[in-house]
Amino acid sequence: MTSTGSPTSTTGSTTEDEDTGIQTVTGHPTTVDTDGTATTNPTDTGVTSQGPTSEPTTSTTEPVGECGNGVEEGDELCDDGNADDLDGCTSKCRPPECGDGIMHEGEDCDDGNQDSTDDCTAECLFPVCGDGWAQPGEECDDGNTKDDDACLEGCVAAACGDGLIWGGVEACDDGFNDNSYNGCAPGCGKLGPHCGDGIVDKVDINQPKGFEYCDDKDPYAGVGCTEDCIYDFSSVPQLYCAGTCSWGGASGCDQADADVFCKLRTGDPAAKATAFTLGMPLEAGGFPCSNIGVPIELGGEDPRISLGPLPDFNIAKTVYYQVAQIKTSHGGNASSTIIGATLKCSP
């Protein structure tokens, strides 16, 4: 029989299931040409292609966390599933903290940086004088309110002339520093003239504490120096007041002379004598004749030392002192001298 249609494909061998009558094709397929010749296709396996023949691959890379999905993933520190920046987890999946650029409770500000010299400090507080950071407008800021260090209250740098002593740097600072008495020298490196510097400074006799009679050591035998640089006459043994050598006014020795002696002995300008005794001059030193017009000679010289007026003792008259030998230089009798040992003063 001759085939007259299109070529038909068959398998190399065919088996038929006796029960079903279904034929199963196995082996290489063959093509039957119209002339009855069968050819085999060596490249056909008889298996219909259903896609790639390799097994599917599985990725081992962890998924990147998605902030806000409610699952803590990747480098997230928290994830509460919302975008609320004011609860326990911000929209950046980080716990709230100063410097995250988000204003949280208890923060004055939050600019997202750790710079404490701008408008918001690294503690998320508004900058103020005393926070330890020098902001614009402040000369310094040492975080304290002391006025004896390099930075003063008000965040102003310490300087000579501010009237405050910079500890360890300035010896003094009176605000003027013009070397006035009991003041400060220019540059604040040392004190101006003052009691205790060992120099007798006589700046202005009319100004309180502006005049020294002595400084540190005893100025004369029998005369001391107080801690205020004033003469200490407390041990002077006698005051000569015979005739015109009177200290108080009327000629001779009287109550007025005794009052002067009390002022000098006590250093109290209001002192008065409540008791005194007159006697012969002693060979010791003391207050000699107060009248410079009366010639006094000892060894060819006048032994009297002029101490000038002593306003601190309330004595306007020039005060004289003699170191020794008043009896030899003055002479006199039993009423020429007020004896210091018998003098009593008040108050």
C-alpha positions as CSV (number, residue, x, y, z in Angstrom):
1,M,0.0,0.0,0.0
2,T,1.3,3.4,-0.9
3,S,1.2,6.3,1.7
4,T,-0.1,9.5,0.2
5,G,-0.2,12.1,3.2
6,S,2.3,14.0,5.3
7,P,5.2,12.2,6.9
8,T,4.4,10.5,10.1
9,S,6.7,10.1,13.1
10,T,7.1,6.8,14.9
11,T,9.3,5.4,17.6
12,G,12.0,2.8,17.2
13,S,9.8,0.2,18.9
14,T,6.2,0.0,19.9
15,T,4.5,-2.1,22.5
16,E,0.8,-2.5,23.1
17,D,-0.8,-3.0,26.4
18,E,-3.1,-6.0,25.9
19,D,-5.7,-4.7,28.3
20,T,-5.9,-1.1,27.1
21,G,-4.8,-1.3,23.5
22,I,-2.5,1.8,24.1
23,Q,0.7,1.8,22.4
24,T,3.9,3.0,24.1
25,V,6.7,4.4,22.0
26,T,10.3,3.9,23.1
27,G,13.7,4.5,21.7
28,H,14.8,7.0,19.1
29,P,12.1,8.6,17.0
30,T,12.1,7.9,13.4
31,T,10.6,9.8,10.5
32,V,8.8,7.9,7.8
33,D,9.1,9.6,4.5
34,T,6.5,9.2,1.8
35,D,8.7,6.8,0.0
36,G,8.4,4.4,3.0
37,T,12.0,5.0,4.2
38,A,12.4,5.5,7.9
39,T,15.2,7.8,9.4
40,T,16.3,8.3,13.0
41,N,16.8,11.8,14.6
42,P,19.9,11.3,16.8
43,T,19.5,14.6,18.7
44,D,16.0,14.1,19.9
45,T,15.7,12.4,23.3
46,G,12.0,11.9,23.2
47,V,11.6,14.1,26.3
48,T,9.7,17.3,25.9
49,S,11.6,20.4,27.3
50,Q,10.0,22.0,30.3
51,G,12.6,24.9,31.1
52,P,16.1,24.9,32.6
53,T,17.5,21.6,33.6
54,S,19.6,23.0,36.5
55,E,18.2,22.9,40.1
56,P,17.0,26.4,41.5
57,T,19.4,28.4,43.8
58,T,18.6,29.8,47.2
59,S,20.2,33.2,48.5
60,T,22.1,33.0,51.8
61,T,22.2,36.9,52.3
62,E,20.1,38.2,55.3
63,P,17.4,40.6,54.2
64,V,18.0,44.3,55.0
65,G,15.8,45.5,57.9
66,E,12.8,47.5,56.9
67,C,12.3,50.2,59.6
68,G,8.7,50.4,60.6
69,N,7.5,46.9,59.8
70,G,7.4,46.0,63.5
71,V,10.2,43.4,63.2
72,E,13.6,44.1,64.5
73,E,16.0,43.2,61.6
74,G,19.5,43.9,60.4
75,D,21.1,46.8,62.2
76,E,17.9,48.1,63.8
77,L,18.0,48.6,67.6
78,C,14.2,48.6,67.8
79,D,11.1,48.5,65.5
80,D,7.7,49.3,67.0
81,G,6.0,49.4,63.6
82,N,5.2,53.1,63.5
83,A,6.8,56.4,62.5
84,D,6.2,58.2,65.8
85,D,9.5,59.8,66.9
86,L,8.3,60.7,70.3
87,D,7.7,57.2,71.7
88,G,10.3,54.5,72.8
89,C,11.5,53.9,69.2
90,T,12.1,56.6,66.6
91,S,11.3,56.4,62.9
92,K,15.0,55.6,62.5
93,C,14.5,52.4,64.5
94,R,16.8,53.7,67.3
95,P,15.9,54.4,70.9
96,P,15.5,58.2,71.5
97,E,18.8,59.9,72.4
98,C,20.3,63.4,72.5
99,G,21.9,64.1,69.2
100,D,19.5,62.2,67.0
101,G,18.0,65.4,65.6
102,I,14.6,64.8,67.3
103,M,13.3,66.7,70.2
104,H,12.5,64.4,73.1
105,E,11.1,65.0,76.5
106,G,13.6,66.7,78.8
107,E,15.6,68.2,75.9
108,D,15.7,72.0,75.2
109,C,16.9,71.4,71.7
110,D,18.4,68.7,69.4
111,D,20.4,69.8,66.4
112,G,21.6,66.3,65.6
113,N,25.3,67.0,66.4
114,Q,27.7,66.9,69.4
115,D,29.0,70.4,68.9
116,S,28.5,72.3,72.2
117,T,29.7,75.7,70.9
118,D,26.6,76.2,68.6
119,D,23.0,76.9,69.5
120,C,22.4,73.5,71.1
121,T,25.0,71.8,73.4
122,A,25.9,68.1,73.3
123,E,23.6,67.6,76.3
124,C,20.7,69.0,74.2
125,L,20.4,72.1,76.4
126,F,20.3,75.7,75.3
127,P,23.8,77.3,75.8
128,V,24.1,79.4,79.0
129,C,27.0,81.0,80.8
130,G,28.3,78.5,83.2
131,D,27.7,75.3,81.2
132,G,31.5,74.9,80.6
133,W,31.4,75.7,76.9
134,A,32.4,79.1,75.5
135,Q,29.7,80.2,73.0
136,P,29.6,83.2,70.8
137,G,29.4,86.3,73.0
138,E,31.3,84.7,75.9
139,E,35.0,85.4,76.5
140,C,35.3,82.1,78.4
141,D,33.3,79.5,80.3
142,D,34.8,77.3,83.0
143,G,31.6,75.9,84.3
144,N,31.8,77.7,87.7
145,T,30.8,81.0,89.4
146,K,34.1,81.6,91.1
147,D,35.6,85.1,90.7
148,D,39.2,84.2,91.7
149,D,40.2,82.2,88.6
150,A,40.8,82.8,84.9
151,C,37.1,83.1,84.1
152,L,34.8,85.3,86.1
153,E,31.1,85.0,86.8
154,G,29.3,86.3,83.7
155,C,31.8,84.4,81.4
156,V,34.3,87.4,81.3
157,A,38.0,86.7,81.2
158,A,39.9,87.8,84.3
159,A,42.2,90.8,83.8
160,C,44.2,93.3,85.8
161,G,41.9,96.2,86.5
162,D,38.7,94.2,87.1
163,G,39.0,94.7,90.9
164,L,39.2,91.0,91.5
165,I,42.3,89.1,92.5
166,W,43.1,86.2,90.1
167,G,44.5,83.5,92.4
168,G,48.0,82.5,91.7
169,V,48.5,85.1,89.0
170,E,47.8,88.5,90.5
171,A,49.1,89.7,93.8
172,C,46.4,92.4,94.1
173,D,43.8,94.3,92.0
174,D,42.0,97.3,93.4
175,G,40.5,98.3,90.0
176,F,42.9,101.3,89.7
177,N,46.3,99.7,90.3
178,D,48.0,103.1,90.4
179,N,50.5,102.4,93.2
180,S,48.4,104.3,95.8
181,Y,49.0,103.5,99.4
182,N,47.5,100.2,100.5
183,G,46.6,99.7,96.8
184,C,48.0,97.8,93.9
185,A,50.9,98.5,91.6
186,P,50.4,98.7,87.8
187,G,50.2,95.2,86.3
188,C,48.8,93.7,89.4
189,G,52.1,91.9,90.1
190,K,52.7,93.5,93.5
191,L,51.2,95.6,96.2
192,G,51.6,99.4,96.2
193,P,53.2,101.0,99.3
194,H,51.7,99.5,102.4
195,C,52.3,98.9,106.1
196,G,54.6,95.9,106.4
197,D,56.8,96.4,103.4
198,G,59.6,97.7,105.6
199,I,59.6,101.1,104.1
200,V,58.2,104.1,105.9
201,D,55.7,105.5,103.4
202,K,54.4,109.0,104.0
203,V,51.9,109.4,101.2
204,D,49.4,111.9,102.7
205,I,49.2,112.7,106.3
206,N,45.6,113.9,105.9
207,Q,44.3,110.6,104.5
208,P,43.4,107.7,106.7
209,K,45.9,104.9,106.4
210,G,47.9,107.0,104.0
211,F,50.7,107.9,106.4
212,E,53.2,105.7,108.3
213,Y,55.2,106.8,111.2
214,C,57.2,103.6,111.2
215,D,57.3,100.2,109.5
216,D,58.1,96.8,110.9
217,K,61.0,97.5,113.2
218,D,61.3,99.8,116.2
219,P,62.1,103.3,115.0
220,Y,63.9,104.5,118.1
221,A,65.2,103.1,121.4
222,G,62.3,103.0,123.8
223,V,59.7,103.5,121.0
224,G,58.0,100.6,119.2
225,C,55.9,100.3,116.0
226,T,52.4,98.9,115.9
227,E,51.0,96.5,113.3
228,D,49.4,99.6,111.8
229,C,52.7,101.3,111.4
230,I,52.0,103.9,114.2
231,Y,54.4,104.8,116.9
232,D,54.0,102.8,120.1
233,F,54.9,105.1,123.0
234,S,53.5,102.8,125.7
235,S,56.8,102.4,127.4
236,V,58.0,106.0,127.3
237,P,58.9,106.8,131.0
238,Q,58.5,110.6,131.2
239,L,57.3,113.8,129.7
240,Y,59.2,117.0,130.4
241,C,56.9,120.0,130.9
242,A,58.7,122.6,133.1
243,G,58.0,126.3,132.3
244,T,57.5,127.1,128.6
245,C,58.2,123.5,127.8
246,S,54.6,122.9,128.5
247,W,52.7,120.6,126.0
248,G,49.2,121.5,126.9
249,G,49.1,125.3,126.9
250,A,49.7,127.1,130.2
251,S,53.3,127.3,131.5
252,G,54.4,124.4,133.6
253,C,53.1,120.9,134.1
254,D,49.3,120.5,134.5
255,Q,46.3,118.4,133.6
256,A,46.6,119.4,129.9
257,D,50.2,118.1,129.7
258,A,49.1,114.9,131.5
259,D,46.3,114.5,128.9
260,V,48.8,114.8,126.0
261,F,51.0,112.2,127.7
262,C,48.0,109.8,127.9
263,K,47.1,110.3,124.2
264,L,50.7,109.4,123.3
265,R,51.1,106.5,125.7
266,T,47.8,104.8,124.8
267,G,47.5,105.8,121.1
268,D,43.9,106.8,121.9
269,P,43.1,110.3,120.6
270,A,40.3,110.7,123.2
271,A,42.4,109.6,126.2
272,K,42.4,111.7,129.4
273,A,44.7,111.5,132.5
274,T,42.8,110.4,135.7
275,A,46.0,110.4,137.8
276,F,49.6,111.5,137.5
277,T,52.6,112.5,139.6
278,L,55.2,115.2,139.0
279,G,58.9,114.6,139.8
280,M,62.5,115.2,138.8
281,P,63.6,114.3,135.3
282,L,65.0,110.8,134.8
283,E,68.3,110.1,133.0
284,A,66.3,107.9,130.6
285,G,64.7,109.0,127.4
286,G,61.2,110.4,126.9
287,F,59.4,113.4,125.6
288,P,61.8,116.3,126.1
289,C,61.0,120.1,126.1
290,S,58.4,120.8,123.4
291,N,59.5,124.4,122.9
292,I,62.1,124.4,120.2
293,G,62.9,128.0,121.2
294,V,64.4,126.7,124.4
295,P,68.0,125.7,123.6
296,I,68.8,122.1,124.6
297,E,72.4,120.7,124.2
298,L,73.9,117.3,124.7
299,G,77.4,116.6,123.4
300,G,77.3,119.8,121.4
301,E,74.1,118.9,119.6
302,D,70.4,119.3,120.2
303,P,69.3,115.7,121.1
304,R,65.6,116.2,120.3
305,I,64.1,114.3,117.4
306,S,61.2,116.0,115.7
307,L,58.3,113.6,114.9
308,G,56.1,116.2,113.5
309,P,52.4,116.6,114.3
310,L,50.7,113.4,115.2
311,P,47.0,113.7,114.0
312,D,46.4,110.0,114.7
313,F,47.0,110.8,118.4
314,N,44.9,114.1,118.2
315,I,48.0,116.2,118.7
316,A,48.5,119.1,116.3
317,K,51.6,120.4,118.0
318,T,55.0,119.1,116.9
319,V,56.0,116.1,119.0
320,Y,59.7,115.7,120.0
321,Y,61.4,112.6,121.3
322,Q,64.8,112.1,123.0
323,V,66.4,108.7,123.2
324,A,68.2,109.2,126.6
325,Q,69.7,111.6,129.2
326,I,66.9,114.0,129.6
327,K,68.0,114.9,133.2
328,T,71.5,115.8,132.0
329,S,70.4,117.8,129.0
330,H,67.4,119.5,130.7
331,G,68.1,119.9,134.4
332,G,65.0,120.8,136.4
333,N,63.4,120.2,139.7
334,A,60.8,118.0,141.4
335,S,57.9,119.4,139.4
336,S,59.5,119.5,136.0
337,T,58.4,116.0,134.7
338,I,55.3,113.9,134.6
339,I,56.4,110.4,135.6
340,G,55.0,107.7,133.3
341,A,54.9,105.0,136.1
342,T,52.3,107.1,138.0
343,L,50.2,108.1,134.9
344,K,46.7,106.6,134.7
345,C,44.5,107.1,131.7
346,S,40.9,106.6,130.5
347,P,39.0,105.4,128.8
